[in-house]
Amino acid sequence: MTTEHAETTTALYAIDVTGLTRYKSPLSTNNDSCVELKDLPGGGRVVYDSKDLSRPSLRFGAAAWDALEDAIRDGLI
């Protein structure tokens, strides 16, 4: 991990998300394989496992989120 990447990741996790609205991902399926999201300022996302909200969240900056969505749509993951 580069220093720049580590600083960006630290900044994402420093954002207070308690006041942001959580919603079900439009990419989720109806078979209990779903995640919930919160939109971060600048286009990033916070991702939660909707089956176990006590688990740690994942945070993505805007570019990383866009790349993840593209990979899912393209069937790469």
C-alpha positions as CSV (number, residue, x, y, z in Angstrom):
1,M,0.0,0.0,0.0
2,T,1.4,3.4,-0.9
3,T,1.5,6.2,1.5
4,E,-1.0,8.2,-0.6
5,H,-3.4,5.2,-0.6
6,A,-3.0,4.8,3.2
7,E,-3.8,8.5,3.8
8,T,-6.8,8.3,1.5
9,T,-8.1,5.2,3.3
10,T,-7.5,6.9,6.7
11,A,-9.4,9.9,5.5
12,L,-12.4,7.8,4.3
13,Y,-12.7,6.1,7.7
14,A,-12.4,9.5,9.5
15,I,-15.6,10.7,8.0
16,D,-18.5,10.7,10.5
17,V,-21.3,8.8,8.8
18,T,-23.8,8.6,11.7
19,G,-26.1,11.2,10.1
20,L,-26.1,9.7,6.6
21,T,-29.0,7.7,5.4
22,R,-28.4,3.9,4.8
23,Y,-30.2,2.3,1.8
24,K,-30.3,-1.1,0.1
25,S,-27.9,-1.4,-2.8
26,P,-29.6,-1.5,-6.3
27,L,-27.1,-4.2,-7.1
28,S,-28.3,-6.5,-4.4
29,T,-30.4,-9.5,-5.1
30,N,-33.6,-10.7,-3.4
31,N,-32.0,-13.9,-2.0
32,D,-30.5,-12.5,1.2
33,S,-27.3,-11.5,-0.6
34,C,-27.6,-7.8,-0.1
35,V,-25.6,-4.9,1.1
36,E,-26.7,-1.5,2.4
37,L,-24.9,1.7,1.5
38,K,-24.4,5.2,2.6
39,D,-23.3,7.9,0.2
40,L,-20.1,9.7,1.2
41,P,-19.3,13.3,0.2
42,G,-17.5,13.2,-3.2
43,G,-19.1,10.1,-4.5
44,G,-17.7,7.4,-2.3
45,R,-19.7,4.8,-0.5
46,V,-19.9,3.0,2.9
47,V,-20.9,-0.7,2.5
48,Y,-22.6,-2.7,5.2
49,D,-23.6,-6.4,5.3
50,S,-27.4,-6.1,5.8
51,K,-27.5,-9.6,7.4
52,D,-25.1,-8.6,10.1
53,L,-24.9,-4.8,10.7
54,S,-22.6,-5.3,13.6
55,R,-19.8,-6.3,11.2
56,P,-17.3,-3.6,10.2
57,S,-18.2,-1.5,7.2
58,L,-16.1,-1.1,4.1
59,R,-15.5,2.4,2.6
60,F,-14.7,3.2,-1.0
61,G,-13.6,6.4,-2.5
62,A,-15.5,7.5,-5.7
63,A,-12.9,6.0,-8.2
64,A,-12.7,2.7,-6.3
65,W,-16.5,2.5,-6.1
66,D,-16.9,3.2,-9.8
67,A,-14.3,0.5,-10.6
68,L,-16.1,-2.0,-8.3
69,E,-19.5,-1.3,-10.0
70,D,-17.9,-1.7,-13.4
71,A,-16.3,-5.0,-12.4
72,I,-19.6,-6.3,-11.1
73,R,-21.6,-5.3,-14.2
74,D,-18.9,-6.8,-16.5
75,G,-19.1,-10.1,-14.6
76,L,-15.5,-9.9,-13.4
77,I,-16.5,-10.5,-9.8
